[in-house]
C-alpha cells in the first residue's frame, strides 16, 4: 500500500512540529551542588550560607539567603550535597526556590529536599542538619552566583 505524497509531507511536518514543541529541558545539562546553610528564627526565621556549583569541570561560588514564616524555633547548620538538573549555563541555578516543610532536629539528623526555581532548574539535595530546630513553615531560598 502506497502512502500519498501529501500524507507523507503532513506526517513529516507533524513530526518536525512535535520535535520543536518538546520542552528544551530535555537537552539541558546537569551539575553537582554543595550548600552550607545556617538557619535561625523565632516565628519568622532567616537563613544564609554559601556553596559551590560544579558544572562542566569548573567550580562556581554560590550565595544563599532566605526567609521562613510559620512555626520556626531554634538554630541549625545544614550541609547539603546533590545534583542540579535542567540547566544550560551556570547562571540558571540562580533564582528563588520555595518549599513548605516540617521537621524537628535535636542534635543532628538527616535532611533531603527537592526544589525548583522559575528557570526550571531542579535541585535534588540531601545531607545533615545539626542544631536545635523545630519548624512547620513556608520558606524561600534565594541562590545567586558570587
Secondary structure as UniProt FT lines:
FT   HELIX           5..21
FT   HELIX           24..27
FT   STRAND          29..55
FT   TURN            56..57
FT   STRAND          58..87
FT   HELIX           90..93
FT   STRAND          95..116
FT   TURN            118..119
FT   STRAND          122..145
//
